[in-house]
């Protein structure tokens, strides 16, 4: 029987440094082998932005472009998110942006074909949780904007349904700390929507709730 690697434990905890700020955390995350997703992904995609941001945006996981470039929300969904934030009155440069899962999970229809996004499992989200917990501890945001169902499940548990609570201010204990959260849809869902304009307006309306909560 082959020896088990650290990824078989499904926990990033052994890789998370106990000391240091966000730069030390980002450097340590680059070598994370806390779950099997690191094997196929190009690199760890860690959070970026203002280290003292009042608002933290939490998405699902990196996409194809993010995996290649090493930064979250640099693809089409990220561009749409920046536009929606600005329209809602939140300066994108003043936010901290990250994902619940730091490696790109994908499938391919055929070898060398386009990599197709695959939703992370609850086990993978839980494994990656220590990174997000440490980001929250270091940034200390006043508000978390939860982008989509996967991020919501990672932060609030498997019973989370974005359609039931989007555009509302929730007060919950997250990783041992009281937090205020505003859930909304993931910007990639807007790009997939049949009525994209209506979906975009809904996203902006939810982000306006977040902007008011920060004012």
C-alpha beads as a LAMMPS data file, in Angstrom:
LAMMPS data file: protein, C-alpha beads

215 atoms
214 bonds

1 atom types
1 bond types

-500.0 500.0 xlo xhi
-500.0 500.0 ylo yhi
-500.0 500.0 zlo zhi

Masses

1 110.0

Atoms # bond

1 1 1 0.000 0.000 0.000
2 1 1 1.396 3.413 -1.003
3 1 1 2.252 5.918 1.708
4 1 1 -0.367 8.602 2.154
5 1 1 0.625 12.149 1.275
6 1 1 -0.359 15.260 3.262
7 1 1 -3.211 15.911 0.816
8 1 1 -4.962 12.759 1.958
9 1 1 -5.599 14.397 5.340
10 1 1 -7.751 17.091 3.647
11 1 1 -6.542 19.937 5.853
12 1 1 -4.467 23.018 5.088
13 1 1 -3.824 23.523 8.799
14 1 1 -0.246 22.095 8.788
15 1 1 0.742 24.580 6.052
16 1 1 -0.682 27.749 7.652
17 1 1 2.022 29.781 9.467
18 1 1 1.255 30.845 13.020
19 1 1 3.118 34.141 12.618
20 1 1 3.541 36.845 9.990
21 1 1 1.187 38.959 7.916
22 1 1 -0.475 38.470 4.549
23 1 1 2.818 38.273 2.581
24 1 1 3.988 35.369 4.779
25 1 1 0.579 33.727 4.436
26 1 1 0.621 34.075 0.645
27 1 1 4.135 32.628 0.458
28 1 1 3.180 29.649 2.625
29 1 1 0.001 29.006 0.606
30 1 1 2.077 28.614 -2.555
31 1 1 3.334 25.299 -1.148
32 1 1 -0.010 24.057 0.197
33 1 1 -0.687 20.361 -0.293
34 1 1 -3.639 20.233 2.069
35 1 1 -5.921 18.500 -0.441
36 1 1 -5.482 16.738 -3.810
37 1 1 -6.468 19.804 -5.878
38 1 1 -2.872 21.080 -5.870
39 1 1 -1.798 18.167 -8.104
40 1 1 -3.543 19.373 -11.285
41 1 1 -3.687 23.123 -10.722
42 1 1 -0.908 25.343 -12.061
43 1 1 -0.478 27.262 -8.804
44 1 1 -2.146 28.435 -5.622
45 1 1 -4.265 31.530 -6.229
46 1 1 -4.246 33.537 -3.016
47 1 1 -6.215 36.640 -2.048
48 1 1 -5.149 40.136 -3.136
49 1 1 -6.058 43.702 -2.276
50 1 1 -5.984 46.197 0.556
51 1 1 -4.572 44.404 3.651
52 1 1 -6.736 46.670 5.847
53 1 1 -9.843 46.558 3.645
54 1 1 -13.210 47.306 5.213
55 1 1 -14.838 44.830 2.833
56 1 1 -13.672 41.329 1.874
57 1 1 -15.132 39.636 -1.197
58 1 1 -15.135 35.836 -1.057
59 1 1 -15.725 33.817 -4.227
60 1 1 -15.707 30.118 -4.969
61 1 1 -12.363 29.120 -6.500
62 1 1 -9.963 30.321 -9.213
63 1 1 -10.987 29.873 -12.836
64 1 1 -8.845 29.086 -15.843
65 1 1 -7.435 32.621 -16.248
66 1 1 -6.858 32.991 -12.510
67 1 1 -4.976 29.690 -12.393
68 1 1 -2.714 30.835 -15.233
69 1 1 -2.092 34.340 -13.856
70 1 1 -2.037 33.559 -10.132
71 1 1 -4.549 36.241 -9.115
72 1 1 -8.258 35.954 -8.243
73 1 1 -10.963 37.511 -10.405
74 1 1 -8.825 38.470 -13.404
75 1 1 -11.085 36.757 -15.973
76 1 1 -14.429 37.952 -17.433
77 1 1 -16.255 37.449 -14.103
78 1 1 -13.692 39.639 -12.344
79 1 1 -14.093 42.450 -14.848
80 1 1 -17.867 42.302 -14.428
81 1 1 -17.479 42.317 -10.626
82 1 1 -15.255 45.421 -10.707
83 1 1 -17.836 47.234 -12.847
84 1 1 -20.688 46.226 -10.509
85 1 1 -18.736 47.252 -7.395
86 1 1 -17.931 50.676 -8.822
87 1 1 -21.557 51.175 -9.859
88 1 1 -22.701 50.230 -6.336
89 1 1 -20.316 52.735 -4.750
90 1 1 -17.564 50.388 -3.578
91 1 1 -14.089 51.182 -4.906
92 1 1 -12.639 47.834 -6.151
93 1 1 -9.109 48.906 -5.160
94 1 1 -10.238 49.353 -1.533
95 1 1 -11.468 45.745 -1.216
96 1 1 -9.685 42.491 -0.423
97 1 1 -10.651 39.706 -2.833
98 1 1 -10.165 35.995 -2.264
99 1 1 -11.736 32.583 -2.810
100 1 1 -12.987 29.867 -0.470
101 1 1 -10.800 27.354 -2.366
102 1 1 -7.334 28.399 -3.552
103 1 1 -6.738 25.851 -6.348
104 1 1 -8.535 25.511 -9.682
105 1 1 -10.670 22.360 -9.885
106 1 1 -11.488 21.354 -13.428
107 1 1 -12.279 18.563 -15.820
108 1 1 -11.422 18.093 -19.506
109 1 1 -13.650 16.519 -22.137
110 1 1 -10.484 15.412 -23.962
111 1 1 -6.726 15.758 -23.368
112 1 1 -5.361 19.196 -24.315
113 1 1 -8.911 20.545 -24.627
114 1 1 -10.263 23.507 -22.685
115 1 1 -10.327 23.063 -18.907
116 1 1 -13.922 23.123 -17.647
117 1 1 -14.648 24.477 -14.162
118 1 1 -15.856 21.889 -11.654
119 1 1 -17.390 22.895 -8.312
120 1 1 -15.270 22.003 -5.272
121 1 1 -16.656 19.484 -2.810
122 1 1 -17.549 20.301 0.792
123 1 1 -14.502 18.274 1.858
124 1 1 -12.228 20.404 -0.355
125 1 1 -13.796 23.623 0.941
126 1 1 -13.312 22.468 4.536
127 1 1 -9.692 21.510 3.808
128 1 1 -9.008 25.029 2.506
129 1 1 -10.878 26.726 5.379
130 1 1 -7.788 27.492 7.511
131 1 1 -6.440 29.827 4.793
132 1 1 -9.676 31.823 4.700
133 1 1 -9.845 31.896 8.502
134 1 1 -6.338 33.364 8.637
135 1 1 -7.131 35.935 5.923
136 1 1 -10.164 37.067 7.944
137 1 1 -8.049 37.259 11.104
138 1 1 -5.371 39.410 9.423
139 1 1 -7.558 41.709 7.300
140 1 1 -10.327 42.108 9.924
141 1 1 -12.945 43.351 7.430
142 1 1 -16.058 45.147 8.649
143 1 1 -18.126 43.276 6.057
144 1 1 -17.835 40.119 3.974
145 1 1 -19.528 39.977 0.562
146 1 1 -20.287 36.323 -0.154
147 1 1 -20.170 35.653 -3.905
148 1 1 -22.281 32.616 -4.735
149 1 1 -23.410 29.345 -3.203
150 1 1 -20.015 27.664 -2.794
151 1 1 -18.535 30.588 -0.865
152 1 1 -21.693 30.698 1.237
153 1 1 -21.468 27.005 2.078
154 1 1 -17.775 27.392 2.956
155 1 1 -18.512 30.234 5.369
156 1 1 -22.015 29.440 6.637
157 1 1 -22.441 25.683 6.255
158 1 1 -23.934 23.246 3.784
159 1 1 -27.538 24.426 4.307
160 1 1 -26.737 27.879 2.846
161 1 1 -28.938 28.915 -0.100
162 1 1 -27.921 32.141 -1.806
163 1 1 -31.397 32.704 -3.279
164 1 1 -32.932 32.832 0.219
165 1 1 -30.625 35.437 1.743
166 1 1 -29.074 37.450 -1.089
167 1 1 -29.084 41.210 -0.608
168 1 1 -29.541 40.997 3.176
169 1 1 -27.102 41.773 5.995
170 1 1 -26.423 38.650 8.062
171 1 1 -24.679 38.580 11.428
172 1 1 -22.942 35.262 12.066
173 1 1 -19.949 33.854 13.885
174 1 1 -17.356 32.848 11.277
175 1 1 -14.234 30.964 12.375
176 1 1 -14.795 32.092 15.951
177 1 1 -15.362 35.788 15.183
178 1 1 -18.612 37.782 14.821
179 1 1 -18.978 38.947 11.223
180 1 1 -21.451 40.849 9.074
181 1 1 -22.044 39.339 5.649
182 1 1 -23.993 40.269 2.511
183 1 1 -24.543 37.289 0.188
184 1 1 -25.087 37.686 -3.533
185 1 1 -24.647 35.648 -6.701
186 1 1 -21.256 34.884 -8.178
187 1 1 -20.495 37.199 -11.125
188 1 1 -19.963 34.148 -13.348
189 1 1 -23.660 33.322 -12.799
190 1 1 -24.493 36.728 -14.288
191 1 1 -22.424 35.871 -17.367
192 1 1 -24.339 32.584 -17.748
193 1 1 -27.800 34.103 -17.192
194 1 1 -30.360 34.138 -19.997
195 1 1 -31.275 37.714 -19.116
196 1 1 -27.814 39.026 -18.371
197 1 1 -28.886 42.628 -17.868
198 1 1 -31.477 41.698 -15.219
199 1 1 -28.958 39.441 -13.468
200 1 1 -26.382 42.236 -13.506
201 1 1 -28.866 44.729 -12.038
202 1 1 -29.609 42.234 -9.271
203 1 1 -25.904 41.922 -8.460
204 1 1 -25.502 45.711 -8.333
205 1 1 -28.567 46.010 -6.062
206 1 1 -27.058 43.465 -3.634
207 1 1 -23.721 45.285 -3.663
208 1 1 -25.551 48.561 -2.934
209 1 1 -26.825 46.890 0.269
210 1 1 -23.200 46.143 1.130
211 1 1 -22.173 49.738 0.369
212 1 1 -24.915 51.071 2.683
213 1 1 -23.827 48.665 5.431
214 1 1 -20.330 50.156 5.199
215 1 1 -21.444 53.792 5.221

Bonds

1 1 1 2
2 1 2 3
3 1 3 4
4 1 4 5
5 1 5 6
6 1 6 7
7 1 7 8
8 1 8 9
9 1 9 10
10 1 10 11
11 1 11 12
12 1 12 13
13 1 13 14
14 1 14 15
15 1 15 16
16 1 16 17
17 1 17 18
18 1 18 19
19 1 19 20
20 1 20 21
21 1 21 22
22 1 22 23
23 1 23 24
24 1 24 25
25 1 25 26
26 1 26 27
27 1 27 28
28 1 28 29
29 1 29 30
30 1 30 31
31 1 31 32
32 1 32 33
33 1 33 34
34 1 34 35
35 1 35 36
36 1 36 37
37 1 37 38
38 1 38 39
39 1 39 40
40 1 40 41
41 1 41 42
42 1 42 43
43 1 43 44
44 1 44 45
45 1 45 46
46 1 46 47
47 1 47 48
48 1 48 49
49 1 49 50
50 1 50 51
51 1 51 52
52 1 52 53
53 1 53 54
54 1 54 55
55 1 55 56
56 1 56 57
57 1 57 58
58 1 58 59
59 1 59 60
60 1 60 61
61 1 61 62
62 1 62 63
63 1 63 64
64 1 64 65
65 1 65 66
66 1 66 67
67 1 67 68
68 1 68 69
69 1 69 70
70 1 70 71
71 1 71 72
72 1 72 73
73 1 73 74
74 1 74 75
75 1 75 76
76 1 76 77
77 1 77 78
78 1 78 79
79 1 79 80
80 1 80 81
81 1 81 82
82 1 82 83
83 1 83 84
84 1 84 85
85 1 85 86
86 1 86 87
87 1 87 88
88 1 88 89
89 1 89 90
90 1 90 91
91 1 91 92
92 1 92 93
93 1 93 94
94 1 94 95
95 1 95 96
96 1 96 97
97 1 97 98
98 1 98 99
99 1 99 100
100 1 100 101
101 1 101 102
102 1 102 103
103 1 103 104
104 1 104 105
105 1 105 106
106 1 106 107
107 1 107 108
108 1 108 109
109 1 109 110
110 1 110 111
111 1 111 112
112 1 112 113
113 1 113 114
114 1 114 115
115 1 115 116
116 1 116 117
117 1 117 118
118 1 118 119
119 1 119 120
120 1 120 121
121 1 121 122
122 1 122 123
123 1 123 124
124 1 124 125
125 1 125 126
126 1 126 127
127 1 127 128
128 1 128 129
129 1 129 130
130 1 130 131
131 1 131 132
132 1 132 133
133 1 133 134
134 1 134 135
135 1 135 136
136 1 136 137
137 1 137 138
138 1 138 139
139 1 139 140
140 1 140 141
141 1 141 142
142 1 142 143
143 1 143 144
144 1 144 145
145 1 145 146
146 1 146 147
147 1 147 148
148 1 148 149
149 1 149 150
150 1 150 151
151 1 151 152
152 1 152 153
153 1 153 154
154 1 154 155
155 1 155 156
156 1 156 157
157 1 157 158
158 1 158 159
159 1 159 160
160 1 160 161
161 1 161 162
162 1 162 163
163 1 163 164
164 1 164 165
165 1 165 166
166 1 166 167
167 1 167 168
168 1 168 169
169 1 169 170
170 1 170 171
171 1 171 172
172 1 172 173
173 1 173 174
174 1 174 175
175 1 175 176
176 1 176 177
177 1 177 178
178 1 178 179
179 1 179 180
180 1 180 181
181 1 181 182
182 1 182 183
183 1 183 184
184 1 184 185
185 1 185 186
186 1 186 187
187 1 187 188
188 1 188 189
189 1 189 190
190 1 190 191
191 1 191 192
192 1 192 193
193 1 193 194
194 1 194 195
195 1 195 196
196 1 196 197
197 1 197 198
198 1 198 199
199 1 199 200
200 1 200 201
201 1 201 202
202 1 202 203
203 1 203 204
204 1 204 205
205 1 205 206
206 1 206 207
207 1 207 208
208 1 208 209
209 1 209 210
210 1 210 211
211 1 211 212
212 1 212 213
213 1 213 214
214 1 214 215
